[in-house]
């Protein structure tokens, strides 16, 4: 199946409320990750890598940073005369009081879906970091003659996972039952908020929900129609981390210290694209020490850095000691500072002789543009 027979839909503000510190000035889709990426780079690149050349990004609030990052979509080869990248800003309809409703958002972009010629729609949130081959999902969908195909993992449901969906699946891959936010212990089949569905069927189900004043996507659109359609599941076994708290954001960045995680996320056969920023190479001063860290271009390091993720343009002064930190773009750290388990947002200034200590389960967060 050609990938361009699928239109992609990304929800850029899904679960913003779970990451309030980082989403105060931006959508969750544009939260920085891994030294040079934003969270939206992963689902968007996954779609582009399987041949999808039309992607709509549904926005709700705080999307200026997201628009600045995506631009015309050139970095993802989506700057085209036909199709390409579409920003779908919020539409204040008669049901606009419903907060964070995917059904409401899909109803608002009905014209976009109706004018699309693709046969299928691939829906995804932006808060899960993974590198998935959607071509296999599409092939499984066709092979099973499915109406809907959900993507799931087997294991323990991550803590604080928003609206966790747990599935009962038969040996053939068909979904028999679905629970939303269950009280489960141990391992189970939980969804990754990725769904492949026929375009006409999606519009029909959304219209049906709206006409009945039902706006919960999982309970009203999926769970209620489980017995009426052929719903199948695709098992994803690679690395996947949902960003649903400051802790999980920190853990997801620290996971990049492991070679096997980097190999799964940054597969050369399915590259992750991002906005290009021309900058000089990282510069290391005399006496600087760097161990087991990700250092982006444009950094100037004159101190000691261990187990850290440094974004573009970070400056570390002489005598400074950083360990287990995530330091975002253009942050300046003064001389003789000591920092451990710290997340610093963009454009932060840490003055000389400062000491900031967090803990692995409770990292210190410094908001954007702060001076310490």
C-alpha positions as CSV (number, residue, x, y, z in Angstrom):
1,X,0.0,0.0,0.0
2,X,1.2,3.5,-0.8
3,X,1.8,5.6,2.2
4,X,0.3,8.6,0.4
5,X,-3.1,7.0,0.6
6,X,-3.0,8.0,4.3
7,X,-3.5,11.4,5.8
8,X,-1.9,12.0,9.2
9,X,-3.5,13.9,12.1
10,X,-1.4,15.0,15.1
11,X,-2.9,16.3,18.4
12,X,-0.4,18.9,19.5
13,X,-2.0,19.9,22.8
14,X,-3.1,16.5,24.1
15,X,-2.2,16.2,27.8
16,X,-0.7,19.6,28.2
17,X,-2.0,19.8,31.7
18,X,0.2,16.9,32.8
19,X,3.4,18.8,32.1
20,X,2.5,22.3,33.3
21,X,6.1,23.5,34.0
22,X,7.2,22.8,30.4
23,X,3.9,23.7,28.7
24,X,3.4,27.1,30.3
25,X,4.7,28.9,27.2
26,X,4.4,26.1,24.5
27,X,2.3,23.1,23.4
28,X,3.5,19.7,24.5
29,X,4.3,18.9,20.9
30,X,7.0,21.6,20.9
31,X,8.6,20.6,24.2
32,X,12.4,20.2,23.6
33,X,13.9,16.8,23.8
34,X,17.2,15.0,23.3
35,X,19.5,18.0,22.7
36,X,18.1,19.2,19.4
37,X,14.6,17.8,18.9
38,X,11.0,18.6,19.8
39,X,8.5,16.0,20.8
40,X,6.5,16.4,17.6
41,X,9.6,15.5,15.5
42,X,9.1,11.8,16.4
43,X,5.5,11.2,15.3
44,X,5.8,13.6,12.3
45,X,9.0,11.9,11.1
46,X,7.4,8.5,11.6
47,X,4.6,9.5,9.3
48,X,6.9,11.0,6.7
49,X,9.2,7.9,6.7
50,X,6.3,5.6,5.7
51,X,5.3,7.8,2.8
52,X,2.6,10.0,4.2
53,X,2.8,13.4,2.5
54,X,-0.2,15.1,4.0
55,X,-0.2,15.8,7.7
56,X,-2.6,18.0,9.7
57,X,-1.5,19.4,13.1
58,X,-4.4,20.2,15.4
59,X,-3.6,23.0,17.7
60,X,-5.5,24.4,20.7
61,X,-3.4,26.9,22.6
62,X,0.2,28.1,23.1
63,X,1.1,27.1,19.5
64,X,3.4,30.0,18.5
65,X,6.5,28.1,19.4
66,X,5.2,25.1,17.5
67,X,4.5,27.1,14.4
68,X,8.0,28.6,14.6
69,X,9.5,25.1,14.8
70,X,7.5,23.6,12.0
71,X,7.5,26.5,9.6
72,X,6.5,25.4,6.1
73,X,7.5,21.8,6.9
74,X,10.6,21.9,4.7
75,X,12.7,19.9,7.2
76,X,10.3,17.0,6.8
77,X,9.9,17.4,3.0
78,X,6.3,18.6,3.6
79,X,6.7,22.0,1.9
80,X,4.8,21.2,-1.3
81,X,2.5,22.8,-3.8
82,X,0.0,20.0,-3.2
83,X,-0.7,18.4,0.2
84,X,2.2,18.8,2.7
85,X,1.9,20.2,6.2
86,X,-1.3,21.8,7.4
87,X,-1.7,23.8,10.7
88,X,-5.3,23.4,12.0
89,X,-5.8,26.2,14.6
90,X,-8.7,26.0,17.1
91,X,-12.2,26.6,15.8
92,X,-14.7,27.9,18.3
93,X,-17.7,25.9,17.5
94,X,-20.9,25.5,19.4
95,X,-19.3,22.8,21.6
96,X,-16.1,24.8,22.3
97,X,-16.7,24.5,26.1
98,X,-15.6,20.8,26.0
99,X,-12.0,20.8,27.1
100,X,-9.3,18.6,25.5
101,X,-11.8,16.6,23.5
102,X,-10.4,14.8,20.5
103,X,-14.0,14.3,19.2
104,X,-14.6,18.1,19.3
105,X,-11.2,18.7,17.6
106,X,-12.0,16.2,14.8
107,X,-15.5,17.7,14.4
108,X,-13.9,21.1,14.0
109,X,-11.6,19.9,11.1
110,X,-14.4,18.0,9.3
111,X,-13.9,20.1,6.2
112,X,-10.2,19.2,6.1
113,X,-11.1,15.5,6.4
114,X,-13.8,15.8,3.8
115,X,-11.6,17.6,1.3
116,X,-8.8,15.0,1.7
117,X,-8.7,12.3,-0.9
118,X,-6.8,9.7,1.1
119,X,-8.6,6.6,2.1
120,X,-7.2,6.2,5.6
121,X,-6.4,8.5,8.6
122,X,-3.6,7.9,11.0
123,X,-4.2,9.6,14.4
124,X,-1.4,10.1,17.0
125,X,-0.6,12.2,20.0
126,X,2.7,14.0,20.3
127,X,3.7,13.0,23.9
128,X,5.1,9.5,23.1
129,X,8.8,9.3,22.1
130,X,9.3,6.3,19.8
131,X,10.4,5.3,16.3
132,X,7.7,3.1,14.7
133,X,7.5,1.8,11.2
134,X,3.9,2.8,10.2
135,X,4.3,0.8,7.0
136,X,3.9,-2.4,9.1
137,X,0.8,-1.0,10.8
138,X,-0.8,-0.1,7.5
139,X,0.1,-3.6,6.1
140,X,-1.4,-5.3,9.1
141,X,-4.6,-3.1,8.8
142,X,-5.0,-4.2,5.2
143,X,-4.2,-7.9,5.8
144,X,-6.7,-8.1,8.6
145,X,-9.4,-6.2,6.6
146,X,-9.7,-4.1,9.7
147,X,-12.0,-1.1,10.3
148,X,-9.7,0.2,13.0
149,X,-6.2,-0.7,14.1
150,X,-4.8,0.4,17.4
151,X,-1.1,0.3,18.4
152,X,-0.3,-1.2,21.8
153,X,2.5,-2.4,24.0
154,X,2.7,-5.3,26.4
155,X,3.9,-4.5,29.9
156,X,3.1,-2.5,33.0
157,X,1.0,0.6,32.4
158,X,3.3,3.6,33.0
159,X,2.5,5.6,36.1
160,X,0.3,8.6,35.6
161,X,-0.5,7.6,32.0
162,X,-3.4,9.7,31.0
163,X,-6.6,7.9,30.1
164,X,-4.8,4.6,29.9
165,X,-6.6,2.1,27.7
166,X,-6.1,-1.6,28.3
167,X,-7.1,-4.2,25.6
168,X,-8.1,-7.8,25.6
169,X,-6.8,-9.3,22.4
170,X,-7.4,-12.7,20.8
171,X,-4.5,-14.7,19.2
172,X,-5.5,-13.4,15.8
173,X,-5.0,-9.8,17.0
174,X,-8.6,-8.8,17.2
175,X,-9.6,-6.6,20.1
176,X,-12.3,-8.3,22.2
177,X,-12.6,-5.8,25.0
178,X,-11.3,-2.4,26.1
179,X,-11.0,-0.8,29.5
180,X,-10.3,2.9,30.2
181,X,-8.3,3.8,33.3
182,X,-8.6,0.4,34.9
183,X,-7.2,-0.6,38.3
184,X,-4.8,-3.1,36.8
185,X,-1.6,-4.5,38.4
186,X,1.0,-6.4,36.5
187,X,1.5,-6.6,32.8
188,X,-1.2,-6.0,30.2
189,X,-1.8,-4.7,26.7
190,X,-2.0,-0.9,26.9
191,X,-2.6,1.5,24.0
192,X,-0.1,4.1,22.7
193,X,-2.8,6.6,21.5
194,X,-2.1,5.7,17.8
195,X,-5.0,4.7,15.6
196,X,-5.4,3.9,11.9
197,X,-9.0,4.2,10.6
198,X,-10.8,4.7,7.3
199,X,-11.4,8.4,6.6
200,X,-15.1,7.9,5.8
201,X,-15.6,5.8,8.9
202,X,-13.9,8.3,11.1
203,X,-16.2,11.1,9.9
204,X,-19.2,8.9,10.5
205,X,-18.2,8.0,14.0
206,X,-17.4,11.6,14.9
207,X,-20.8,12.8,13.5
208,X,-22.5,10.1,15.5
209,X,-20.8,11.2,18.7
210,X,-21.5,14.9,18.2
211,X,-25.2,14.2,17.4
212,X,-25.5,12.3,20.8
213,X,-23.5,14.9,22.7
214,X,-20.8,12.4,23.4
215,X,-17.2,13.8,23.5
216,X,-15.0,11.2,25.1
217,X,-12.9,9.8,22.3
218,X,-12.0,6.5,24.0
219,X,-15.3,5.7,25.8
220,X,-17.7,7.1,23.3
221,X,-16.0,6.6,19.9
222,X,-13.9,3.5,20.5
223,X,-15.3,1.6,23.4
224,X,-19.0,2.1,22.4
225,X,-18.3,0.8,18.9
226,X,-16.0,-2.1,19.7
227,X,-18.5,-4.8,18.9
228,X,-19.8,-3.0,15.7
229,X,-16.6,-3.0,13.7
230,X,-13.5,-5.1,13.1
231,X,-11.0,-3.6,15.5
232,X,-7.5,-5.1,15.5
233,X,-4.3,-4.3,17.4
234,X,-0.7,-4.0,16.3
235,X,2.0,-4.9,18.9
236,X,4.9,-2.4,19.0
237,X,8.0,-3.8,20.8
238,X,10.5,-1.0,20.4
239,X,11.4,1.7,22.9
240,X,8.5,4.0,23.8
241,X,8.3,6.6,26.5
242,X,5.2,8.7,27.3
243,X,6.0,12.1,28.6
244,X,3.3,12.7,31.2
245,X,5.2,14.4,34.0
246,X,8.4,16.2,34.8
247,X,9.8,13.0,36.1
248,X,9.0,11.0,32.9
249,X,10.5,13.9,30.8
250,X,13.7,13.7,32.8
251,X,13.8,9.9,32.6
252,X,13.2,10.0,28.8
253,X,16.2,12.3,28.4
254,X,18.4,10.2,30.7
255,X,17.4,7.1,28.8
256,X,19.4,8.5,25.8
257,X,22.6,7.7,27.7
258,X,21.9,4.0,26.9
259,X,23.3,3.0,23.4
260,X,20.4,0.5,22.8
261,X,17.8,3.2,23.3
262,X,19.6,5.6,21.0
263,X,19.9,2.8,18.4
264,X,16.2,2.2,18.5
265,X,15.1,5.9,18.5
266,X,17.6,7.1,15.8
267,X,17.5,4.3,13.3
268,X,19.3,5.4,10.1
269,X,16.7,3.7,8.0
270,X,14.0,5.8,9.6
271,X,15.7,9.1,10.5
272,X,14.1,11.7,12.9
273,X,14.0,15.1,11.2
274,X,14.0,18.4,13.0
275,X,14.4,22.1,12.3
276,X,17.9,23.0,11.1
277,X,19.8,25.6,13.1
278,X,23.2,26.5,11.6
279,X,25.7,26.8,14.4
280,X,29.3,26.2,15.1
281,X,30.7,22.9,16.4
282,X,30.7,22.4,20.2
283,X,33.9,23.9,21.8
284,X,35.7,22.3,24.7
285,X,38.0,24.5,26.8
286,X,41.3,23.4,28.3
287,X,40.6,21.4,31.5
288,X,37.0,20.6,30.6
289,X,35.8,17.1,31.3
290,X,32.8,15.5,29.5
291,X,31.6,11.9,30.3
292,X,28.6,10.0,29.0
293,X,26.7,13.1,27.8
294,X,24.9,14.3,24.7
295,X,26.3,17.7,23.6
296,X,24.6,19.6,20.8
297,X,26.3,22.0,18.4
298,X,27.0,25.5,19.5
299,X,27.9,24.5,23.1
300,X,30.9,26.0,24.9
301,X,32.1,23.8,27.8
302,X,34.8,24.9,30.1
303,X,33.8,22.9,33.2
304,X,32.8,19.3,34.0
305,X,29.8,17.6,32.5
306,X,28.6,14.1,33.4
307,X,25.4,12.2,32.3
308,X,23.9,15.3,30.9
309,X,21.9,16.4,27.9
310,X,22.9,19.8,26.7
311,X,20.9,21.6,23.9
312,X,22.3,24.0,21.3
313,X,24.2,27.0,22.4
314,X,24.6,26.1,26.1
315,X,27.6,27.7,27.9
316,X,29.2,26.0,30.9
317,X,31.7,28.2,32.8
318,X,35.1,27.3,34.3
319,X,34.9,25.2,37.4
320,X,31.3,24.4,37.0
321,X,30.2,20.8,37.7
322,X,27.1,19.4,36.1
323,X,25.8,15.9,36.6
324,X,22.4,14.3,35.6
325,X,21.1,17.5,34.1
326,X,18.9,18.5,31.1
327,X,20.0,22.0,30.0
328,X,18.0,23.6,27.2
329,X,18.9,25.9,24.4
330,X,21.1,29.0,25.0
331,X,21.3,28.6,28.8
332,X,24.4,30.1,30.4
333,X,25.9,28.5,33.5
334,X,28.4,30.6,35.4
335,X,31.8,29.7,36.9
336,X,32.1,27.3,39.9
337,X,28.5,26.3,39.8
338,X,27.4,22.9,41.1
339,X,24.2,21.4,39.5
340,X,22.8,17.9,39.9
341,X,19.4,16.6,38.8
342,X,18.4,19.9,37.3
343,X,16.1,20.7,34.3
344,X,16.8,24.2,33.0
345,X,14.4,25.6,30.3
346,X,15.6,27.9,27.5
347,X,17.5,31.1,28.0
348,X,18.2,30.5,31.7
349,X,21.1,32.3,33.3
350,X,22.8,30.7,36.3
351,X,25.2,33.1,38.0
352,X,28.6,32.3,39.4
353,X,29.0,30.2,42.5
354,X,25.4,28.8,42.5
355,X,24.5,25.4,43.8
356,X,21.4,23.5,42.7
357,X,20.7,20.0,43.8
358,X,17.6,17.9,43.0
359,X,17.0,14.1,43.2
360,X,16.4,11.5,40.6
361,X,12.7,11.2,41.6
362,X,12.4,15.0,42.0
363,X,14.6,17.0,39.7
364,X,14.8,20.8,40.2
365,X,13.0,22.7,37.4
366,X,14.0,26.3,36.3
367,X,11.5,28.0,34.1
368,X,12.2,29.7,30.8
369,X,14.2,32.9,30.9
370,X,14.9,32.8,34.7
371,X,18.0,34.3,36.3
372,X,19.3,32.3,39.3
